[in-house]
Structures are given as structure tokens and as C-alpha cells.
């Protein structure tokens, strides 16, 4: 790859995706940015031909395929794909409808699958490229009251780790990024949904949701620093498969790993008891 790279970023009209795209463009890179509506890209007017706005339906394979074709037609290739689009879904599993569950998995997981499937023919031909899937610390150490969102992000994390193994022989790198809280619009109504059906026995989960809302504007993470991290990833000869982003994410993951290690040690005899006797 040359120093100037071609980036394809989903969900780039707001939040983390917006910050990443703007920072990359300001550093001279080329960016193809997707959104449900290109009317959200007013901030990009000054970047000229280095910026390609793409109105994409991430539920549609043909819409995604067309967006990659437009990207390659404009820029000639694709170096990095960032799967950023997604939204939170709060509520206990019992409270969520099948529609709420399906919609969350469509955007948070199956959109990632579709984007990667359409990107890979280009990257295989090049024998190069880097796929960055943005999961969440919730996809490793779940919080309280986000069961289905956590499940979708666990799925993204699992898929990413498996792809990293499968694609390494083809020269394609894959990284699973697990952010903590960043100061974006993620806590606002256009980036998060809550269960419409509420069961009184789960009222304690609403307290967890309120705590998250109260954090809005006070998150530790600076979204304008993410692009520099991603540049380090794609320039690395040996990037991590999993990157915990933000001190809150790192510390939460470390605590989860320590707890898991302790549980494994405690239950080791039971775990090994199912082997055939020597």
C-alpha cells in the first residue's frame, strides 16, 4: 500500500464514522463514505474528488455491491474497509419483539457480512487490504440491559476472529476493534433504541439505561483520535486481531479476562473430567 490509502467507511455521516472520515481526509487520504442519505455529508464539501459520498442500503446486497463498484471506478482500488454502521438496542431479551431483534442483527451483524462479502473479490485480486470491524466492549464483556446488542457485537467479534485466520494467506488483514465510550451521538435517540414492551420485573434495567444516558457528553473517548489509531493498524506488519479502544474498554476487558482465568482454574478438574480414562 502507498502512504495515501483508499478507505471505505460505513455509517460515516455521524458519530465515530464521521470523525474517522473527516480526520482521514484532513490527512490526505481518499474516503468512500456510506450513509442511508447523502444529505448528511454537508461537512465534506471541501475535500473535492478525494471524497465519495455513497447512499447505501446496508440491508441490500445489490446496493452495497454498487457502492463498491463506484468506489473502484473513482479511486481504482480499496485498501481499507471500516464496518462502523450500527445502533444500540436496550431491553431484556424477554421484552424484545422479533422485529426489534431482527432489525438490530440486520444492521449490527448481517450488514457487516454483506459488506465484507462484496469487498473481498477486490481485495483477493489485489492480495492486500485491511478489514476493520467495529464491535464493542459489549461484544466481549456485556453490560446490564443490552442483551441483544451484546449478542450482535459478540457475533461481529467471532466472525472477525475467524476471518482473520481464513484471510491471512491471501494477504488480507482483519482487526476487531472493541471501543468503550466515546464522546459521539451514540447515546442519543438516533443511534439507540429501547424495547417498546416493558415488564415490571425488569425495571432495574431501566436504571442502567438512565446511567448510560447521563454519561452523554462526559465519555472518556475522543473520536478525533481514532483515525490515527487506525492508520497505525493498517501500517503495521502485524496488527492485532483484537484491539480494545479506550482506557475504559481496556480495563473492562482486563477485568473480564482475570475473572475468566480464575473461573477456569477453579473448574479445571470438572472441565477435564469428561476425557477418557488413561
FITI-368049 format. One line per 4 residues: number of its first residue (from 1); for each residue z, y, x of N, C-alpha, C. Coordinates in nm, 2 decimals, padded with zeros to 4 digits. Layout:
// FITI-368049
NUM	Z:Y:X:Z:Y:X:Z:Y:X | ...
This chain:
// FITI-368049
1	00.00:-00.12:00.08:00.00:00.00:00.00:00.00:00.13:00.09 | -00.07:00.23:00.04:-00.06:00.36:00.11:00.07:00.43:00.07 | 00.09:00.54:00.14:00.21:00.62:00.11:00.21:00.67:-00.03 | 00.09:00.71:-00.08:00.08:00.76:-00.22:00.05:00.64:-00.31
5	00.13:00.61:-00.40:00.12:00.50:-00.49:00.08:00.53:-00.63 | 00.03:00.43:-00.70:-00.01:00.44:-00.84:00.09:00.37:-00.92 | 00.16:00.44:-01.01:00.27:00.39:-01.09:00.23:00.38:-01.24 | 00.27:00.28:-01.30:00.25:00.26:-01.45:00.39:00.25:-01.50
9	00.43:00.34:-01.59:00.57:00.35:-01.64:00.57:00.35:-01.79 | 00.65:00.26:-01.85:00.66:00.26:-02.00:00.78:00.35:-02.04 | 00.77:00.40:-02.16:00.87:00.48:-02.22:00.90:00.60:-02.13 | 00.79:00.68:-02.09:00.81:00.78:-01.99:00.82:00.92:-02.05
13	00.83:00.93:-02.18:00.83:01.07:-02.24:00.98:01.12:-02.26 | 01.08:01.04:-02.23:01.22:01.08:-02.24:01.31:01.00:-02.15 | 01.43:01.05:-02.14:01.53:00.97:-02.07:01.50:00.94:-01.92 | 01.53:00.82:-01.89:01.52:00.77:-01.75:01.37:00.77:-01.71
17	01.28:00.72:-01.80:01.14:00.71:-01.77:01.08:00.85:-01.74 | 01.12:00.95:-01.82:01.08:01.09:-01.80:01.12:01.14:-01.66 | 01.24:01.12:-01.63:01.30:01.17:-01.50:01.22:01.10:-01.38 | 01.20:00.97:-01.39:01.13:00.90:-01.28:00.99:00.95:-01.27
21	00.92:00.96:-01.38:00.78:01.00:-01.37:00.77:01.14:-01.31 | 00.85:01.24:-01.36:00.84:01.37:-01.30:00.87:01.38:-01.15 | 00.97:01.30:-01.11:01.01:01.30:-00.97:00.90:01.24:-00.88 | 00.84:01.14:-00.93:00.73:01.07:-00.86:00.61:01.17:-00.84
25	00.57:01.23:-00.95:00.46:01.33:-00.95:00.49:01.44:-00.86 | 00.61:01.49:-00.86:00.65:01.60:-00.77:00.64:01.56:-00.62 | 00.65:01.43:-00.59:00.64:01.38:-00.46:00.50:01.34:-00.42 | 00.40:01.37:-00.51:00.26:01.34:-00.47:00.20:01.21:-00.52
29	00.28:01.13:-00.59:00.23:01.01:-00.64:00.15:01.02:-00.77 | 00.08:00.92:-00.81:00.00:00.92:-00.93:00.07:00.83:-01.03 | 00.07:00.88:-01.16:00.15:00.82:-01.26:00.07:00.80:-01.39 | 00.06:00.68:-01.44:00.02:00.65:-01.57:00.14:00.63:-01.66
33	00.16:00.71:-01.76:00.29:00.71:-01.84:00.26:00.67:-01.98 | 00.33:00.58:-02.04:00.31:00.54:-02.18:00.42:00.60:-02.27 | 00.38:00.62:-02.39:00.47:00.66:-02.50:00.41:00.63:-02.63 | 00.49:00.62:-02.73:00.43:00.60:-02.87:00.34:00.71:-02.91
37	00.37:00.83:-02.85:00.29:00.95:-02.88:00.27:01.04:-02.76 | 00.15:01.07:-02.72:00.13:01.16:-02.60:00.18:01.30:-02.62 | 00.21:01.34:-02.75:00.26:01.47:-02.77:00.39:01.50:-02.70 | 00.46:01.39:-02.65:00.58:01.41:-02.58:00.57:01.44:-02.43
41	00.45:01.46:-02.39:00.42:01.48:-02.24:00.39:01.62:-02.20 | 00.44:01.72:-02.28:00.41:01.86:-02.25:00.46:01.90:-02.11 | 00.56:01.84:-02.06:00.62:01.88:-01.93:00.53:01.84:-01.81 | 00.42:01.77:-01.84:00.34:01.71:-01.73:00.21:01.79:-01.71
45	00.19:01.90:-01.78:00.07:01.97:-01.78:00.02:02.02:-01.64 | 00.12:02.04:-01.55:00.08:02.10:-01.42:00.04:02.00:-01.32 | 00.04:01.87:-01.35:00.01:01.77:-01.25:-00.14:01.72:-01.25 | -00.22:01.78:-01.34:-00.36:01.75:-01.33:-00.40:01.61:-01.34
49	-00.50:01.57:-01.25:-00.56:01.44:-01.25:-00.47:01.33:-01.20 | -00.35:01.37:-01.14:-00.26:01.27:-01.09:-00.17:01.21:-01.20 | -00.18:01.27:-01.32:-00.10:01.22:-01.43:-00.20:01.17:-01.55 | -00.17:01.05:-01.59:-00.25:01.00:-01.70:-00.15:00.96:-01.82
53	-00.16:01.04:-01.93:-00.08:01.01:-02.05:-00.15:00.90:-02.13 | -00.07:00.81:-02.17:-00.12:00.69:-02.25:-00.04:00.67:-02.38 | -00.11:00.68:-02.49:-00.04:00.65:-02.62:-00.06:00.50:-02.64 | 00.06:00.43:-02.63:00.05:00.28:-02.63:00.15:00.22:-02.73
57	00.11:00.13:-02.80:00.19:00.05:-02.89:00.24:-00.08:-02.81 | 00.36:-00.08:-02.77:00.41:-00.19:-02.69:00.43:-00.32:-02.76 | 00.40:-00.32:-02.89:00.40:-00.44:-02.97:00.26:-00.50:-02.98 | 00.17:-00.43:-02.93:00.03:-00.47:-02.93:-00.03:-00.51:-02.80
61	-00.07:-00.63:-02.78:-00.13:-00.68:-02.66:-00.26:-00.60:-02.63 | -00.34:-00.58:-02.73:-00.47:-00.51:-02.70:-00.44:-00.36:-02.66 | -00.34:-00.30:-02.72:-00.31:-00.16:-02.68:-00.26:-00.15:-02.54 | -00.18:-00.24:-02.50:-00.13:-00.25:-02.36:-00.25:-00.28:-02.26
65	-00.33:-00.37:-02.30:-00.45:-00.41:-02.22:-00.54:-00.29:-02.20 | -00.56:-00.21:-02.30:-00.65:-00.09:-02.29:-00.59:00.01:-02.20 | -00.45:00.02:-02.21:-00.39:00.12:-02.12:-00.40:00.09:-01.97 | -00.40:-00.04:-01.94:-00.42:-00.08:-01.80:-00.56:-00.06:-01.76
69	-00.65:-00.08:-01.85:-00.79:-00.06:-01.81:-00.82:00.09:-01.78 | -00.76:00.18:-01.87:-00.77:00.32:-01.84:-00.70:00.36:-01.71 | -00.59:00.30:-01.68:-00.52:00.33:-01.55:-00.61:00.30:-01.43 | -00.67:00.18:-01.44:-00.75:00.13:-01.32:-00.88:00.21:-01.32
73	-00.94:00.25:-01.43:-01.06:00.33:-01.44:-01.03:00.47:-01.37 | -00.91:00.52:-01.40:-00.88:00.65:-01.34:-00.84:00.65:-01.20 | -00.75:00.55:-01.16:-00.69:00.55:-01.03:-00.74:00.45:-00.93 | -00.81:00.34:-00.99:-00.87:00.24:-00.90:-00.79:00.12:-00.89
77	-00.65:00.13:-00.90:-00.57:00.01:-00.89:-00.43:00.04:-00.95 | -00.34:-00.05:-00.94:-00.20:-00.03:-00.98:-00.11:-00.09:-00.88 | -00.02:-00.01:-00.83:00.07:-00.05:-00.72:00.21:-00.09:-00.78 | 00.26:-00.02:-00.88:00.40:-00.04:-00.93:00.40:-00.03:-01.08
81	00.46:-00.13:-01.14:00.48:-00.13:-01.29:00.63:-00.12:-01.31 | 00.67:-00.02:-01.39:00.81:00.00:-01.43:00.82:-00.02:-01.58 | 00.89:-00.13:-01.61:00.92:-00.15:-01.75:01.05:-00.09:-01.79 | 01.04:00.03:-01.85:01.15:00.12:-01.88:01.18:00.13:-02.03
85	01.08:00.11:-02.11:01.10:00.14:-02.26:01.21:00.05:-02.32 | 01.29:00.10:-02.40:01.39:00.02:-02.47:01.48:00.11:-02.55 | 01.57:00.04:-02.63:01.67:00.12:-02.70:01.79:00.03:-02.73 | 01.91:00.09:-02.75:02.03:00.02:-02.77:02.04:-00.02:-02.92
89	02.12:-00.13:-02.94:02.15:-00.17:-03.08:02.29:-00.22:-03.08 | 02.37:-00.14:-03.15:02.51:-00.17:-03.17:02.54:-00.25:-03.29 | 02.65:-00.34:-03.28:02.69:-00.41:-03.40:02.72:-00.56:-03.36 | 02.81:-00.62:-03.44:02.84:-00.76:-03.42:02.72:-00.84:-03.47
93	02.70:-00.96:-03.41:02.59:-01.04:-03.45:02.59:-01.07:-03.60 | 02.70:-01.10:-03.66:02.71:-01.13:-03.80:02.67:-01.01:-03.89 | 02.67:-00.89:-03.83:02.64:-00.77:-03.91:02.49:-00.74:-03.91 | 02.42:-00.79:-03.81:02.28:-00.75:-03.78:02.18:-00.83:-03.87
97	02.08:-00.76:-03.92:01.98:-00.83:-04.00:01.88:-00.89:-03.91 | 01.80:-00.98:-03.96:01.69:-01.05:-03.88:01.59:-00.94:-03.84 | 01.57:-00.84:-03.92:01.47:-00.73:-03.89:01.53:-00.65:-03.77 | 01.66:-00.62:-03.77:01.71:-00.54:-03.66:01.71:-00.62:-03.53
101	01.74:-00.75:-03.54:01.73:-00.83:-03.42:01.59:-00.85:-03.37 | 01.50:-00.87:-03.45:01.36:-00.89:-03.41:01.30:-00.76:-03.35 | 01.33:-00.65:-03.41:01.28:-00.52:-03.36:01.34:-00.49:-03.22 | 01.47:-00.52:-03.20:01.53:-00.50:-03.07:01.47:-00.58:-02.96
105	01.45:-00.71:-02.99:01.38:-00.80:-02.89:01.24:-00.77:-02.87 | 01.17:-00.72:-02.97:01.03:-00.68:-02.96:01.01:-00.57:-02.85 | 01.10:-00.47:-02.86:01.09:-00.36:-02.77:01.15:-00.39:-02.63 | 01.27:-00.45:-02.63:01.35:-00.46:-02.51:01.31:-00.58:-02.43
109	01.25:-00.69:-02.49:01.21:-00.80:-02.42:01.06:-00.84:-02.43 | 01.01:-00.86:-02.55:00.87:-00.90:-02.56:00.77:-00.80:-02.51 | 00.81:-00.67:-02.52:00.72:-00.57:-02.46:00.71:-00.58:-02.31 | 00.82:-00.62:-02.25:00.82:-00.64:-02.10:00.73:-00.76:-02.07
113	00.74:-00.87:-02.15:00.65:-00.98:-02.13:00.50:-00.94:-02.14 | 00.47:-00.87:-02.25:00.33:-00.83:-02.27:00.28:-00.74:-02.16 | 00.36:-00.64:-02.11:00.32:-00.55:-02.01:00.29:-00.63:-01.88 | 00.38:-00.72:-01.84:00.37:-00.80:-01.72:00.24:-00.88:-01.73
117	00.22:-00.95:-01.84:00.10:-01.03:-01.86:-00.03:-00.96:-01.84 | -00.03:-00.83:-01.88:-00.15:-00.75:-01.87:-00.17:-00.69:-01.73 | -00.05:-00.67:-01.66:-00.06:-00.62:-01.52:-00.10:-00.72:-01.42 | -00.06:-00.85:-01.44:-00.07:-00.95:-01.33:-00.22:-00.98:-01.29
121	-00.32:-00.98:-01.38:-00.45:-01.00:-01.33:-00.49:-00.90:-01.22 | -00.45:-00.77:-01.24:-00.49:-00.67:-01.14:-00.41:-00.69:-01.01 | -00.28:-00.72:-01.02:-00.20:-00.75:-00.90:-00.24:-00.87:-00.83 | -00.27:-00.98:-00.90:-00.32:-01.10:-00.84:-00.44:-01.08:-00.76
125	-00.54:-01.00:-00.81:-00.66:-00.97:-00.74:-00.63:-00.90:-00.62 | -00.54:-00.80:-00.62:-00.50:-00.72:-00.50:-00.42:-00.80:-00.40 | -00.35:-00.91:-00.45:-00.25:-00.98:-00.37:-00.14:-00.88:-00.33 | -00.11:-00.79:-00.42:00.00:-00.70:-00.39:00.05:-00.63:-00.52
129	00.16:-00.56:-00.51:00.22:-00.49:-00.62:00.37:-00.52:-00.63 | 00.43:-00.44:-00.71:00.57:-00.45:-00.73:00.60:-00.42:-00.88 | 00.67:-00.52:-00.94:00.71:-00.50:-01.08:00.86:-00.47:-01.08 | 00.90:-00.36:-01.15:01.04:-00.32:-01.16:01.07:-00.33:-01.31
133	01.16:-00.42:-01.35:01.20:-00.43:-01.48:01.34:-00.37:-01.50 | 01.36:-00.27:-01.58:01.49:-00.21:-01.60:01.56:-00.28:-01.71 | 01.66:-00.36:-01.67:01.75:-00.43:-01.76:01.87:-00.33:-01.79 | 01.99:-00.38:-01.77:02.11:-00.30:-01.79:02.23:-00.38:-01.73
137	02.33:-00.31:-01.69:02.45:-00.38:-01.65:02.50:-00.47:-01.77 | 02.46:-00.43:-01.89:02.50:-00.51:-02.01:02.43:-00.64:-02.01 | 02.32:-00.65:-01.93:02.25:-00.78:-01.91:02.31:-00.86:-01.81 | 02.43:-00.83:-01.76:02.50:-00.91:-01.66:02.65:-00.92:-01.70
141	02.70:-00.81:-01.74:02.84:-00.80:-01.77:02.85:-00.73:-01.91 | 02.85:-00.80:-02.02:02.83:-00.74:-02.15:02.95:-00.65:-02.19 | 02.92:-00.55:-02.26:03.03:-00.46:-02.32:03.06:-00.51:-02.46 | 03.15:-00.44:-02.52:03.20:-00.48:-02.65:03.12:-00.41:-02.76
145	03.06:-00.49:-02.85:02.99:-00.43:-02.97:02.84:-00.42:-02.96 | 02.78:-00.49:-02.85:02.64:-00.47:-02.83:02.57:-00.61:-02.81 | 02.61:-00.71:-02.89:02.58:-00.85:-02.87:02.43:-00.87:-02.85 | 02.35:-00.82:-02.94:02.21:-00.84:-02.94:02.13:-00.76:-02.83
149	02.18:-00.64:-02.81:02.12:-00.56:-02.70:02.15:-00.63:-02.57 | 02.27:-00.68:-02.55:02.31:-00.76:-02.43:02.22:-00.88:-02.41 | 02.20:-00.95:-02.53:02.12:-01.07:-02.52:01.98:-01.04:-02.48 | 01.92:-00.93:-02.53:01.78:-00.89:-02.49:01.78:-00.86:-02.34
153	01.88:-00.79:-02.29:01.88:-00.75:-02.15:01.91:-00.87:-02.06 | 01.99:-00.96:-02.11:02.01:-01.09:-02.03:01.87:-01.16:-02.02 | 01.79:-01.16:-02.13:01.66:-01.22:-02.12:01.57:-01.15:-02.02 | 01.57:-01.02:-02.02:01.49:-00.95:-01.92:01.53:-00.99:-01.78
157	01.67:-00.99:-01.75:01.72:-01.03:-01.62:01.67:-01.17:-01.58 | 01.69:-01.26:-01.68:01.65:-01.40:-01.65:01.50:-01.41:-01.62 | 01.42:-01.35:-01.70:01.27:-01.35:-01.68:01.24:-01.29:-01.54 | 01.30:-01.18:-01.51:01.27:-01.12:-01.38:01.30:-01.20:-01.26
161	01.42:-01.27:-01.26:01.45:-01.36:-01.15:01.36:-01.47:-01.14 | 01.32:-01.53:-01.25:01.22:-01.64:-01.25:01.08:-01.59:-01.20 | 01.04:-01.48:-01.24:00.91:-01.42:-01.20:00.91:-01.39:-01.05 | 01.03:-01.35:-01.00:01.03:-01.32:-00.85:01.00:-01.44:-00.77
165	01.05:-01.56:-00.82:01.02:-01.68:-00.75:00.87:-01.72:-00.76 | 00.82:-01.71:-00.88:00.68:-01.75:-00.91:00.58:-01.66:-00.84 | 00.60:-01.53:-00.83:00.50:-01.44:-00.79:00.51:-01.41:-00.64 | 00.61:-01.45:-00.57:00.63:-01.42:-00.43:00.51:-01.48:-00.35
169	00.46:-01.60:-00.37:00.35:-01.65:-00.29:00.22:-01.57:-00.31 | 00.21:-01.49:-00.42:00.09:-01.41:-00.44:00.10:-01.27:-00.38 | 00.21:-01.24:-00.32:00.23:-01.11:-00.26:00.28:-01.01:-00.35 | 00.33:-01.05:-00.47:00.38:-00.96:-00.57:00.53:-00.96:-00.57
173	00.59:-00.85:-00.56:00.74:-00.84:-00.55:00.79:-00.80:-00.69 | 00.91:-00.85:-00.72:00.97:-00.82:-00.85:01.12:-00.79:-00.84 | 01.16:-00.68:-00.90:01.30:-00.64:-00.89:01.36:-00.62:-01.03 | 01.48:-00.67:-01.05:01.55:-00.65:-01.18:01.65:-00.53:-01.15
177	01.64:-00.42:-01.22:01.73:-00.31:-01.20:01.83:-00.30:-01.32 | 01.96:-00.30:-01.28:02.06:-00.30:-01.39:02.14:-00.17:-01.38 | 02.10:-00.07:-01.45:02.17:00.06:-01.44:02.30:00.06:-01.52 | 02.39:00.14:-01.47:02.51:00.18:-01.55:02.47:00.30:-01.64
181	02.57:00.39:-01.66:02.54:00.50:-01.74:02.48:00.62:-01.67 | 02.37:00.66:-01.71:02.30:00.78:-01.66:02.30:00.89:-01.76 | 02.29:01.01:-01.71:02.30:01.13:-01.80:02.16:01.16:-01.86 | 02.12:01.07:-01.95:02.00:01.09:-02.02:02.03:01.10:-02.17
185	01.93:01.09:-02.26:01.94:01.09:-02.40:01.97:00.96:-02.46 | 02.01:00.86:-02.38:02.03:00.72:-02.43:02.13:00.71:-02.53 | 02.24:00.79:-02.53:02.34:00.79:-02.63:02.31:00.86:-02.76 | 02.19:00.92:-02.76:02.15:01.00:-02.88:02.08:00.91:-02.98
189	02.06:00.96:-03.10:02.01:00.88:-03.22:01.87:00.83:-03.19 | 01.79:00.90:-03.12:01.65:00.85:-03.10:01.64:00.74:-02.99 | 01.75:00.70:-02.93:01.75:00.59:-02.83:01.85:00.48:-02.86 | 01.92:00.49:-02.97:02.02:00.39:-03.00:02.02:00.37:-03.15
193	02.04:00.25:-03.20:02.05:00.22:-03.34:02.18:00.14:-03.36 | 02.23:00.15:-03.48:02.36:00.08:-03.52:02.33:-00.01:-03.64 | 02.41:-00.11:-03.65:02.40:-00.20:-03.77:02.42:-00.12:-03.90 | 02.33:-00.15:-04.00:02.34:-00.09:-04.13:02.45:-00.16:-04.21
197	02.46:-00.29:-04.20:02.57:-00.36:-04.27:02.69:-00.36:-04.18 | 02.80:-00.32:-04.24:02.93:-00.32:-04.17:03.04:-00.41:-04.24 | 03.10:-00.49:-04.16:03.20:-00.58:-04.21:03.34:-00.53:-04.15 | 03.43:-00.51:-04.24:03.56:-00.45:-04.21:03.63:-00.52:-04.09
201	03.62:-00.65:-04.08:03.69:-00.72:-03.97:03.64:-00.68:-03.84 | 03.52:-00.62:-03.83:03.47:-00.58:-03.70:03.48:-00.43:-03.68 | 03.58:-00.37:-03.75:03.60:-00.22:-03.74:03.63:-00.18:-03.59 | 03.70:-00.27:-03.52:03.73:-00.24:-03.38:03.61:-00.21:-03.29
205	03.49:-00.27:-03.33:03.37:-00.24:-03.26:03.33:-00.10:-03.27 | 03.35:-00.04:-03.39:03.31:00.10:-03.41:03.39:00.19:-03.31 | 03.51:00.15:-03.27:03.58:00.23:-03.18:03.51:00.23:-03.04 | 03.46:00.11:-03.01:03.38:00.10:-02.88:03.25:00.19:-02.89
209	03.19:00.19:-03.00:03.07:00.27:-03.02:03.10:00.42:-03.01 | 03.21:00.46:-03.06:03.26:00.60:-03.06:03.29:00.64:-02.91 | 03.34:00.55:-02.84:03.37:00.57:-02.70:03.25:00.60:-02.62 | 03.14:00.52:-02.65:03.01:00.55:-02.58:02.96:00.68:-02.62
213	02.96:00.72:-02.75:02.91:00.85:-02.79:02.99:00.96:-02.72 | 03.12:00.94:-02.70:03.20:01.05:-02.64:03.16:01.07:-02.50 | 03.10:00.97:-02.43:03.06:00.98:-02.29:02.93:01.07:-02.27 | 02.86:01.10:-02.38:02.73:01.17:-02.37:02.75:01.30:-02.30
217	02.67:01.32:-02.19:02.68:01.44:-02.11:02.78:01.43:-02.00 | 02.86:01.32:-01.99:02.96:01.30:-01.89:02.93:01.18:-01.80 | 02.82:01.11:-01.82:02.78:00.99:-01.74:02.78:01.02:-01.59 | 02.81:00.92:-01.51:02.81:00.94:-01.37:02.67:00.95:-01.31
221	02.58:00.88:-01.36:02.45:00.87:-01.30:02.36:00.99:-01.32 | 02.29:01.03:-01.21:02.19:01.13:-01.21:02.05:01.07:-01.22 | 01.98:01.09:-01.33:01.85:01.03:-01.34:01.74:01.08:-01.24 | 01.76:01.20:-01.19:01.67:01.26:-01.10:01.68:01.19:-00.96
225	01.77:01.10:-00.94:01.79:01.03:-00.81:01.72:00.89:-00.81 | 01.68:00.85:-00.93:01.63:00.71:-00.94:01.50:00.69:-00.87 | 01.41:00.79:-00.88:01.28:00.78:-00.82:01.29:00.75:-00.67 | 01.38:00.82:-00.60:01.40:00.79:-00.46:01.44:00.65:-00.43
229	01.53:00.60:-00.52:01.57:00.46:-00.50:01.45:00.36:-00.52 | 01.37:00.39:-00.62:01.25:00.31:-00.65:01.15:00.31:-00.53 | 01.14:00.43:-00.47:01.05:00.44:-00.35:01.10:00.36:-00.24 | 01.23:00.35:-00.22:01.29:00.26:-00.12:01.26:00.12:-00.15
233	01.27:00.08:-00.28:01.24:-00.06:-00.32:01.10:-00.10:-00.28 | 01.00:-00.02:-00.32:00.86:-00.05:-00.30:00.82:-00.04:-00.16 | 00.89:00.03:-00.08:00.86:00.04:00.06:00.93:-00.06:00.15 | 01.02:-00.14:00.08:01.10:-00.24:00.16:01.01:-00.37:00.17
237	01.02:-00.43:00.29:00.96:-00.55:00.31:01.04:-00.67:00.24 | 01.16:-00.64:00.21:01.24:-00.75:00.15:01.34:-00.68:00.04 | 01.28:-00.64:-00.07:01.36:-00.57:-00.17:01.45:-00.67:-00.24 | 01.56:-00.63:-00.30:01.65:-00.72:-00.37:01.58:-00.76:-00.50
241	01.62:-00.88:-00.55:01.57:-00.93:-00.68:01.66:-00.86:-00.79 | 01.78:-00.84:-00.76:01.87:-00.77:-00.85:01.93:-00.64:-00.78 | 01.92:-00.53:-00.85:01.98:-00.41:-00.79:02.06:-00.34:-00.90 | 02.20:-00.33:-00.87:02.29:-00.27:-00.96:02.29:-00.12:-00.93
245	02.25:-00.04:-01.03:02.22:00.10:-01.01:02.34:00.19:-01.07 | 02.40:00.26:-00.98:02.52:00.34:-01.02:02.65:00.28:-00.98 | 02.74:00.36:-00.94:02.87:00.30:-00.89:02.94:00.23:-01.01 | 02.92:00.28:-01.13:02.99:00.21:-01.24:02.93:00.07:-01.26
249	02.80:00.06:-01.25:02.73:-00.07:-01.26:02.77:-00.16:-01.15 | 02.77:-00.11:-01.03:02.81:-00.19:-00.91:02.95:-00.25:-00.93 | 03.05:-00.16:-00.96:03.19:-00.20:-00.98:03.21:-00.30:-01.09 | 03.14:-00.28:-01.20:03.15:-00.37:-01.31:03.09:-00.51:-01.28
253	02.98:-00.51:-01.21:02.92:-00.64:-01.16:03.01:-00.71:-01.06 | 03.07:-00.63:-00.97:03.16:-00.70:-00.87:03.28:-00.76:-00.94 | 03.33:-00.69:-01.04:03.44:-00.75:-01.12:03.40:-00.87:-01.19 | 03.28:-00.87:-01.25:03.23:-00.99:-01.32:03.22:-01.11:-01.22
257	03.16:-01.08:-01.10:03.14:-01.19:-01.00:03.27:-01.25:-00.96 | 03.37:-01.16:-00.93:03.50:-01.21:-00.89:03.57:-01.30:-01.00 | 03.55:-01.25:-01.12:03.61:-01.33:-01.24:03.54:-01.46:-01.25 | 03.40:-01.46:-01.24:03.33:-01.59:-01.25:03.36:-01.68:-01.13
261	03.38:-01.63:-01.01:03.41:-01.71:-00.90:03.55:-01.78:-00.92 | 03.64:-01.70:-00.97:03.78:-01.75:-01.00:03.78:-01.86:-01.10 | 03.70:-01.84:-01.21:03.69:-01.94:-01.31:03.62:-02.07:-01.26 | 03.52:-02.06:-01.18:03.45:-02.17:-01.12:03.55:-02.26:-01.04
265	03.63:-02.19:-00.96:03.72:-02.26:-00.87:03.83:-02.33:-00.96 | 03.87:-02.26:-01.06:03.98:-02.32:-01.15:03.93:-02.45:-01.22 | 03.80:-02.44:-01.26:03.74:-02.55:-01.34:03.65:-02.64:-01.26 | 03.66:-02.63:-01.13:03.57:-02.71:-01.04:03.59:-02.86:-01.07
269	03.71:-02.91:-01.08:03.73:-03.06:-01.10:03.67:-03.10:-01.23 | 03.68:-03.02:-01.33:03.62:-03.06:-01.46:03.46:-03.05:-01.45 | 03.41:-02.95:-01.38:03.27:-02.94:-01.37:03.21:-03.06:-01.30 | 03.28:-03.11:-01.20:03.23:-03.22:-01.12:03.26:-03.36:-01.17
273	03.34:-03.36:-01.28:03.39:-03.49:-01.33:03.28:-03.57:-01.40 | 03.16:-03.51:-01.43:03.06:-03.58:-01.50:02.96:-03.65:-01.41 | 02.98:-03.64:-01.28:02.90:-03.72:-01.18:02.93:-03.87:-01.19 | 02.83:-03.95:-01.16:02.85:-04.09:-01.15:02.96:-04.12:-01.04
277	03.04:-04.21:-01.06:03.14:-04.25:-00.96:03.07:-04.31:-00.84 | 03.11:-04.27:-00.72:03.05:-04.31:-00.60:03.07:-04.46:-00.58
